[in-house]
Amino acid sequence: MSGNSASATLRYTASRLGIFAACFLALWGLVYLRVLPRALGDSNLLWVLLLAIVISAPLSFVLLRKQRDAMSVQISARADLMKARLDANRSQEDGTVQ
């Protein structure tokens, strides 16, 4: 991966994790304050994790649109470059075989 696509990917991933962590902490706080009900038995942590995933996914989709688009463009450009190199190698191999 080139430096730019790696940084775009890392930036997007870190942002997704940040949104998830914020949702998790907010939900945990609401459970701690008893605004949200506690789950059954020891499943409280799992319940909060699942709810944080469900809430953070659409938030990430909306809030990280620019980062996702930038990452997509860079990954696509990298894939096009790799395809061009592969095609060049194939044509070079075809030329030496004949």
C-alpha positions, 0 to 999 in steps of 0.5 A: 500500500502506498503512503497516501492510501495507508494513511487514508485507510488508517484515518478512516479506521481510526475514525470508525473506532472512535465513533464506536468507542464514543457510542459504547461509552455513552451507552455504558454511561446511560446504563450506569446511570440507569437511564437504559435498563440493565441486561439479564445477568452477566450479559450487560457488556455484550448488550452494550457492545451490540447496541454500540455496533448498531448505533455506530454503523449508521453514524459512521456511514453518514459522518465519515462519507468524505473519508470513505470516498477518499479512501475508495479513490486511493484504493481504486487508483492503487488497484488500477496501477497494479492491474496496469503493471500486471498487464505490462508483465503479461505483454513482456512475457508474451514477447519473450516466449514468441 
